[in-house]
Amino acid sequence: MATESTGWQEVAKAKLNSINHSIPENWRVESLPSREQRRNVTGDFIRQYLTTEEIDVTETTATAIIKKTSAGEWTAEAVARAFCHRASLAHQLTNCLHETFFDAAVENAKTLDEYYVTNKKPIGPLHGLPISLKDQFHVKGVETSMGYVGWIRTFEGKTGTGKEKVFESELVKELRDMGAILYCKTSVPHTLMSGETANNIIGYTFNPQNRNLSSGGSSGGEGALIGLRGSSVGFGTDIGGSIRIPAAFNGLYGLRPSGGRLPYEGMANSMDGQNSVLSVVGPLADSVSTLQLVIKCLLSREPWLHDPLVHE
């Protein structure tokens, strides 16, 4: 939050530096090619920075990942570390992340592994699956700037609310309870409602298949991240194309559910009071089966019991 002694540019720069420095040093690439030198950074290009095991994990569909973690073939920790590493690379190549909480994700994964060893069964239907989130979701221990410099170190632009870094959106709670591992939040255009993703904190989010082009918007960070397989599935929001545009631009699958289908309770937005055409939550993924998986899992939680706007 800018003060009399610090302008918004300094606040934005400090936030950008904190995002970049949150990436572990051994995952930082010192000399990445410019966009002019290398437009397409998918496939073999990003694979060169990963181990064979990390490639196997991150290029497996979410449904197959869950089968392996639920059977004890893969540990949740190994899966989490692989996706955290690939997400770090994706951000360095496309500017797709607003927040990383990799340490918390790994600790969560260890807890899941301990549960599996003790109980010989998964904790829930999404056991050990890393899921990325658009920076509209509130997550404990993490800021939600939504691309606004004025929201840095606040709760939706306000200070002293008691909600800063402790409040969580309803869908976040549901995902945690089902065993998902949350590890990053992705870039959005400030104010949302844009077909490309740019803001005064991280700059422009590029399309990984051609970094001279847009990753779409407003869930553009999700599009770029999943396009580089830094996530197998993530959640965005949509009114007029904010899931569908990034999905189309990045060769992915996206679903904009009908209003009142999935819980929106406790999420940040830039259009409070606009009730004519409601924003909705929906998934983006690299396969249709993954969309089916996460939607069915969320509906199995009976979200209408926790969000009054969700229809039974």
Order of alpha helices (4+ residues) and beta strands (2+ residues): alpha-alpha-alpha-alpha-alpha-beta-alpha-beta-alpha-beta-beta-beta-beta-beta-alpha-beta-alpha-beta-beta-alpha
